[in-house]
Amino acid sequence: MLEIASMPVVYRIPGMDEVIVKSDLKYAQVNEPRVLMDIYIPPGLKKDERRPVVLFIHGSAPVGSPVKNMGAYKSWGRLVAASGMVGVTFTHRLGYPKPQLSDAASDVSAAINFDQTNAAYYNIDKDRICLAAYSGGGPMLSMAMR
């Protein structure tokens, strides 16, 4: 199963291999060392260029599972960056089989805050943020909808 989870998506576009990846960033002040973020930046941007950002919110997984390292999330980060936007994958504490909604919501909020606070460094347009949630991560969209 681990081998399948590490496989990339089949769809590819030009430039995916040139994307700049900032890996394993500590974005939240929590006592879980695997709650980390990867940021995928389009290549060749000028220092003052800002791009929309897409945050990929994963579904339910045991706390500490490195979901951001799954092949699909790595591929999506690269696809978004090769398309000219900034991609963000991160691991949060939603948990499985018992969901920890408040912990996960806190992590998603911390991820958004990290990206907004560090927008200039990662070429992010802090006013253009897309949240893309998958499976059990859907409830994490409710805070943005409020």
N, C-alpha and C positions, 0 to 999 in steps of 0.2 A: 504494500500500500504506500509506503514511504517513497518508493521509486516512482509510482504513478503521480503522487503529489508534487514531486520535484520536476516533472516534465513541463516544458514551456507550452504555451498555446501554439497552434499550428500557423495561424495568421501572422505574417511578417510584412513590414513596410521598410523602404529604404531609410537608413539613418539609425535604426535601432541599436546597432553595434557602436555608434559614436556617442550615444547618450552618456552624460556625466552622472555617476551615481555616488551619492553621499550616503554611506551605510552606517547602520547601528547607532543612530543618534538618540541620545537620552532626551525624550521630550516631556516626560512627566516625573514629578517628584513622588514616586511610589516605591515601596519596598518589594519590587519584583524586577530582577535584573534583565529579564527578557522582554520587558515592555519597551520596545525600541522602534525606531522609524528609519525608513530609507527614502531619500528624495532623489527623483530622476529629473535631470535638467537637460533641456535641449542643448545640443552643442553649438558653439559659436556665438552665444549671446554676449552683447556688450554689458559692462558692469551695471549700467543704469536701465537696462531693458527689464520690463516686468511682464510676466505671462500669467494667464489664468492657471489655477491649480485644481487638480482632481485628487481628492482624498478617497482612497479605496478602503471601505469599512468591511472587514471580514465578518463572517457569521460565527456561530457558536463553536468553540474549541476549548479544550482544557486550558486553564490559566497557565500562561508561560509557553504554550505551544508557539513555535516561531512561524506563524501563519504568513507573515510578510515574506518569508523565504520560499514559499511554495512557488512552483513554476508559473502558475497562472498569474499570481500577483506581480512577480518579477516581470513577466511579459507585458502585463497591462501597464506597469510603470514605464517600461521602455516604449510601448506603443504610443502612449500619451505624450511622452517627451519627444519622440520622433515626429509627432504631429504638431509640435510647436507649443505645447503646454507643459507645465510642471506636474509630474506624477508623484504621489505620496502613498506609500504602503506602510502600514504600522501594525504592531501587535497590541491588542488591548485585552482587558480582563473580563470579557463577557462570560466566559466559562461554559463548561458542559460536563456533566448532564444538568447541573443545577446552575441556571443563569444568575449572574451577578450584575444586574442591570445598572445599579447605581455606580459600581466600580467602572464598568465599561463606559457609561455616560461621562463620567469624570475624565476618563482617558481620552475619549473622542474630543471633549471640550479642551483638554490640555493639548492635543494634537493641533487643533485649529488655532489655539492661542500661540503655540510654538511657531507655526507657519506664519502667522500674522506678525509676531514680534521679530522674527528673523527674515521677513520678506525680502529685504534689500540684499541680504547675503545669498539667498537662494533664487533670486530673480522672480519672486512671486508677486503678483498683483493681489494684494491683501483684500481688495474689494471684489474680486471675482473668484469665488470658491465654489467648487462643485463637490458635493458629497455623494459618492456612489456606494450604496450598501448592498450586501449580498446575503441571502439566506437569513439566518438568525440575527444579522446585523441591522435589519430593517428598523427595529424600534429605536435605533440610535439616530434616525432621521427626525424623530419627533421634536428634539430640542431645537433643531434648525427651523422646523416648520412653525414652532411657537414664536 
